[in-house]
Amino acid sequence: MANIKSQIKRNRQAIKRTERNKAVRSELKTRTKNAEAAAAEGAENAEALARAAQKRIDTAAAKGVIHKNAAARRKSRLAKRLAKGAAEG
C-alpha cells in the first residue's frame, strides 16, 4: 500500500477509470455482437444496430478507451460483415 498521499489518490482514480473502461468495452462487444448477429440472419434492424455500434466505437476512441486505429479496424470489420450479410440475405 502506498504511503504517499498523491499516490493513494492516483490508485483510487485508476480503479475508477478501470471500471468505467471495462463497462465501455463490454458494451462495445455486446453491441457489435448484436449487430453482427442481425446482419447474419438478415434482420431489417441490422443497419440501425450497426450504426449504434459504430457510434459507440467512435465515442470510445474519442474518450481514449480504445486506440483510434483499433476503432477504425473494428468499424471496418463490422461494415464488411454487414455488407456480406446484406449480399447473402
C-alpha positions as CSV (number, residue, x, y, z in Angstrom):
1,M,0.0,0.0,0.0
2,A,1.3,3.5,-0.9
3,N,2.2,5.9,1.9
4,I,2.3,9.0,-0.3
5,K,-1.0,10.9,-0.4
6,S,-0.9,11.7,-4.1
7,Q,-0.2,8.0,-5.0
8,I,-3.2,6.9,-2.8
9,K,-5.4,9.3,-4.8
10,R,-3.9,8.1,-8.1
11,N,-4.7,4.5,-7.1
12,R,-8.3,5.5,-6.5
13,Q,-8.5,7.2,-9.8
14,A,-7.0,4.2,-11.6
15,I,-9.6,1.9,-10.1
16,K,-12.5,4.2,-11.2
17,R,-11.1,4.5,-14.7
18,T,-10.6,0.8,-15.0
19,E,-14.2,0.0,-14.0
20,R,-15.5,2.7,-16.4
21,N,-13.3,1.5,-19.3
22,K,-14.3,-2.1,-18.6
23,A,-18.0,-1.2,-18.8
24,V,-17.5,0.7,-22.1
25,R,-15.5,-2.2,-23.6
26,S,-18.2,-4.7,-22.6
27,E,-20.9,-2.5,-24.2
28,L,-18.9,-2.3,-27.4
29,K,-18.6,-6.1,-27.6
30,T,-22.3,-6.5,-26.9
31,R,-23.4,-4.0,-29.5
32,T,-21.0,-5.4,-32.1
33,K,-22.2,-8.9,-31.4
34,N,-25.8,-7.9,-31.7
35,A,-25.2,-6.0,-35.0
36,E,-23.2,-9.0,-36.5
37,A,-25.9,-11.5,-35.5
38,A,-28.7,-9.3,-37.0
39,A,-26.6,-8.9,-40.2
40,A,-26.1,-12.7,-40.4
41,E,-29.8,-13.5,-40.1
42,G,-30.8,-10.6,-42.4
43,A,-32.9,-8.7,-39.9
44,E,-34.3,-5.4,-41.0
45,N,-32.9,-3.5,-38.0
46,A,-29.3,-4.7,-38.7
47,E,-28.3,-1.4,-40.2
48,A,-29.6,0.5,-37.2
49,L,-27.8,-1.8,-34.8
50,A,-24.6,-1.4,-36.8
51,R,-24.9,2.4,-36.7
52,A,-25.4,2.3,-32.9
53,A,-22.3,0.0,-32.6
54,Q,-20.2,2.3,-34.8
55,K,-21.3,5.4,-32.8
56,R,-20.2,3.7,-29.5
57,I,-16.9,2.7,-31.1
58,D,-16.3,6.3,-32.2
59,T,-17.1,7.6,-28.7
60,A,-14.8,5.0,-27.0
61,A,-12.0,6.1,-29.3
62,A,-12.6,9.8,-28.6
63,K,-12.6,9.2,-24.9
64,G,-9.3,7.2,-25.2
65,V,-10.8,3.8,-24.1
66,I,-9.6,2.2,-27.3
67,H,-7.0,3.4,-29.8
68,K,-8.3,5.3,-32.9
69,N,-6.7,2.7,-35.2
70,A,-8.4,-0.1,-33.3
71,A,-11.7,1.8,-33.6
72,A,-11.2,2.1,-37.4
73,R,-10.4,-1.6,-37.6
74,R,-13.5,-2.6,-35.7
75,K,-15.7,-0.3,-37.7
76,S,-14.3,-1.7,-41.0
77,R,-14.8,-5.3,-40.0
78,L,-18.3,-4.6,-38.8
79,A,-19.2,-2.8,-42.1
80,K,-17.7,-5.7,-44.0
81,R,-19.8,-8.3,-42.2
82,L,-22.9,-6.1,-42.6
83,A,-22.3,-5.9,-46.3
84,K,-21.7,-9.7,-46.5
85,G,-25.0,-10.3,-44.6
86,A,-26.9,-7.9,-46.9
87,A,-25.5,-9.7,-50.0
88,E,-26.4,-13.1,-48.8
89,G,-29.9,-12.1,-47.5
